Amino acid sequence: MIPFTGALYNARMSAIDIRHAHRLAPAQARAAVEQAITTLGQRYGLDFRWEGDTLHFVRPGVDGRIALLPGEVHVTARLGMLLSAMRGTIQSELERLLAERL
């Protein structure tokens, strides 16, 4: 029997890493990102909070961040084992929302 460790758990997690360029002013980009995550939050039950220019979002099986950078947003997320099967769908939805709003 293999003992459970955080390293084993993390090895089974799937990652999302998206960089999306934009030409919005910082306040407009922030509002657009918040609109996108609110839409996803309603659909998937995400909670979120801002820490400076980084939006953190979470729900069971998902832990992610959207960093507002000059001319770009950088989305990173880790999906638990159950949601890793939906990685492609989740990533496509994030990319679509960013393209629509930014």
SEMI-777844 format. One line per field, with one value per residue (C-alpha): residue number from 0; residue in one letter; x, y, z. Coordinates in nm, 3 decimals, padded with zeros to 5 digits. Last residue first. Layout:
<sites>
num = (NUM  ...)
residu = (a  ...)
px = (X  ...)
py = (Y  ...)
pz = (Z  ...)
</sites>
This chain:
<sites>
num = (101  100  99  98  97  96  95  94  93  92  91  90  89  88  87  86  85  84  83  82  81  80  79  78  77  76  75  74  73  72  71  70  69  68  67  66  65  64  63  62  61  60  59  58  57  56  55  54  53  52  51  50  49  48  47  46  45  44  43  42  41  40  39  38  37  36  35  34  33  32  31  30  29  28  27  26  25  24  23  22  21  20  19  18  17  16  15  14  13  12  11  10  9  8  7  6  5  4  3  2  1  0)
residu = (l  r  e  a  l  l  r  e  l  e  s  q  i  t  g  r  m  a  s  l  l  m  g  l  r  a  t  v  h  v  e  g  p  l  l  a  i  r  g  d  v  g  p  r  v  f  h  l  t  d  g  e  w  r  f  d  l  g  y  r  q  g  l  t  t  i  a  q  e  v  a  a  r  a  q  a  p  a  l  r  h  a  h  r  i  d  i  a  s  m  r  a  n  y  l  a  g  t  f  p  i  m)
px = (-01.078  -01.436  -01.516  -01.163  -01.137  -01.470  -01.373  -01.032  -01.190  -01.452  -01.186  -00.977  -01.276  -01.372  -01.015  -00.964  -01.288  -01.113  -00.897  -01.215  -01.219  -00.843  -00.817  -00.763  -00.483  -00.527  -00.315  -00.448  -00.214  -00.371  -00.185  -00.120  00.048  -00.018  -00.338  -00.286  -00.570  -00.532  -00.656  -00.747  -01.003  -01.115  -01.350  -01.392  -01.140  -01.061  -00.779  -00.778  -00.437  -00.382  -00.372  -00.526  -00.873  -01.120  -01.307  -01.557  -01.642  -01.970  -01.932  -02.189  -02.231  -01.858  -01.783  -01.994  -01.845  -01.499  -01.563  -01.715  -01.421  -01.175  -01.357  -01.366  -00.991  -00.916  -01.121  -00.938  -00.598  -00.674  -00.756  -00.532  -00.538  -00.315  -00.420  -00.179  -00.331  -00.190  -00.423  -00.287  -00.404  -00.358  -00.233  00.121  -00.022  -00.183  00.135  00.340  00.084  00.137  -00.088  00.090  00.134  00.000)
py = (04.144  04.033  03.795  03.655  03.606  03.425  03.196  03.116  03.029  02.809  02.632  02.569  02.425  02.199  02.077  02.014  01.819  01.490  01.690  01.771  01.444  01.435  01.789  02.081  02.330  02.672  02.940  03.235  03.511  03.832  04.052  04.410  04.509  04.215  04.118  03.781  03.530  03.262  02.911  02.633  02.379  02.043  02.189  02.552  02.831  03.156  03.401  03.730  03.890  04.265  04.328  04.028  03.992  03.728  03.442  03.166  02.928  02.736  02.606  02.802  03.101  03.118  03.090  03.399  03.578  03.480  03.644  03.959  03.990  03.955  04.226  04.463  04.417  04.470  04.791  04.920  04.832  05.005  04.756  04.638  04.265  03.959  03.623  03.384  03.053  02.783  02.505  02.223  01.869  01.717  01.362  01.463  01.700  01.411  01.205  01.500  01.575  01.229  00.925  00.605  00.345  00.000)
pz = (-02.304  -02.246  -02.528  -02.565  -02.187  -02.177  -02.467  -02.316  -01.980  -02.147  -02.353  -02.040  -01.854  -02.144  -02.194  -01.822  -01.777  -01.692  -01.451  -01.259  -01.065  -01.001  -00.877  -01.109  -01.065  -01.216  -01.377  -01.572  -01.690  -01.811  -02.054  -02.164  -01.836  -01.604  -01.428  -01.263  -01.271  -01.008  -00.949  -00.709  -00.827  -00.681  -00.421  -00.518  -00.558  -00.731  -00.663  -00.854  -00.870  -00.906  -00.531  -00.362  -00.512  -00.395  -00.554  -00.481  -00.763  -00.782  -01.137  -01.339  -01.111  -01.051  -01.421  -01.491  -01.188  -01.312  -01.649  -01.499  -01.258  -01.545  -01.743  -01.443  -01.384  -01.753  -01.750  -01.441  -01.593  -01.925  -02.198  -02.479  -02.410  -02.441  -02.297  -02.127  -02.020  -01.791  -01.679  -01.465  -01.391  -01.049  -01.009  -00.919  -00.658  -00.469  -00.475  -00.349  -00.077  00.060  00.089  00.183  -00.093  00.000)
</sites>
